[in-house]
Amino acid sequence: MGIAGGYWSGIQEYRRREIAQGVYSIQQQYELGLQDYYAGRYDLAKQRFEYVLEQDPGFPGAEQRLSETLQILYATATPSPLPPTPTLTPTPDLRPVEELFVQSAAEIAAGNWDRAIDLLQALRKVDPIFRVADVDGMLYLAHRYRGVSKINEQGILEGGIYDLALAERFGPLDAEANSLRDLARLYMIGSGFWEVYPEQAAFYFGQVAAAAPHLRDASGWTAFERYRMSLVHMADRLARQGDWCSAQAQYEVALAVRLDQSIQATASYAALKCSPPTDTPLPPSETPTATLQGTTIVPTSTSPLIPSPTWTSTLSPTEQTTTIPSITPTISTPGLTETPTPPPSPTPSETLPIPPSETPTSPPEPPTPTATETSPGDAPLVSVHLLQVASHYLLI
């Protein structure tokens, strides 16, 4: 909608200019008619005054001059004395003019506009009043179609606009030729802003691209490509100014017109600069730290590690017993997390159990005494031996 609105606003602006130029063209035709009138070319003056009245019926002075011209052309001779018999003059040979006219018509039919215009101009120099209306009509067609061809096919915009202006001297342009001339003018205005003011260039080339995307000039750049590159130039300028979000918007419009991988990379960079990613803090990870603590197992005196049962042995009457103090071992076991509970104290009648999981080396049996009576004094010796065995098991 924005491109179409801009296009029609541009067309209306140039239509106003054309109206002003049309008034100037009518004035020019009227002045040419006066020149023909005073030069005695009444037929040509008549045609020019009629054209002026067709374009502007109220043009001042045109109707009066046309009336005077018609009076001269169609005036009746007043009776006068018979003149002497005039001397007959030879009729001028019009064959060269006729031949030029026929050749011009053939060239127009073949579409050879340059050759047709050259022949018609030569004919007009030889005889300015020869079939004035027909020659004017042929000149109109030749200039009109040559101008359209220059703009549409050859990319010669200025030359095409000039030819259409020459055709307009002989009659008003049709809608197609007039619209094409307006588009060519918009293209030329946009070229004046090219790479200097990309915003203005995009505005004018956008209007031309909407109506005639393949319109080009002598450089070969079509209106479509110039519009797309004007958007890129505008985005580049915004990026250099640090306005990344506006630059991203223009890059996206250019990519919507036509996908371009080189511009795609730049557009992605502009989008990244416009909306940079934010760092989201992650919750701290709790890494458990293993702590090895040594646990010291200290048997208490109230709960001995291994109770001392009462053994019954036979001792000789002459053997003297020695009391050995009880040794309480302290065993440090690193890396344990629990304190083992010592087995319940057995009664004196129980025999100390041996763990089933391991088979320790049996200690040497004590010598059997020869006596058959029980001596309570031998209990400390047995206790020491059992403590040594228990310490051996625990260390294993």
ZIMO-V181011 format. One line per field, one symbol per residue. phi: phi as a letter, one per 40 degrees, with the letter a starting at -180 (. if undefined). psi: psi as a letter, one per 40 degrees, with the letter a starting at -180 (. if undefined). A space follows every 50 residues. Layout:
phi=???
psi=???
This chain:
phi=.ccccccccccccccccccccccccccccccccccccccgcccccccccc cccccadcccgccccccccccccbcccccaccccccccbccccccccccc ccccccccccgcccccccccccccccacbcfdcccccccccccccccccc ccbcgccccccccccccccbicccccccccccccccccccccccgbbccc ccccccccccbacccabccgcccccccccccccccccccccgcccccccc cccccccacbccccccccccccccbcccccccccccccbcbcbcbccbcc ccbcdbcbcccbbbbccccccbcbccbbcbbbbcgcbacccccccccccc bccbdccbbccccccccccccbbcbcccdccccccccccccccccc
psi=ddddddddddddddddddddddddddddddddddddddeegddddddddd dddddgdehheddddddddddddfiihihiihiihihhiihihedddddd dddddddddeegddddddddddddddgdehgddddddddddddddddddd dddeegdddddddddddedeiiiiddddddddddddddddddehedgddd dddddddddddgdehiadeehiddddddddddddddddddeegddddddd dddddddhhhddddddddddddddgiiihhhiihhhhhhhhhhhhhhhhi ddgidhihihihihiidehhihhhihhhihhhhieieihihiiihiidei hhihhddigihhihiihhieieihhdeeddddddddddddddddd.
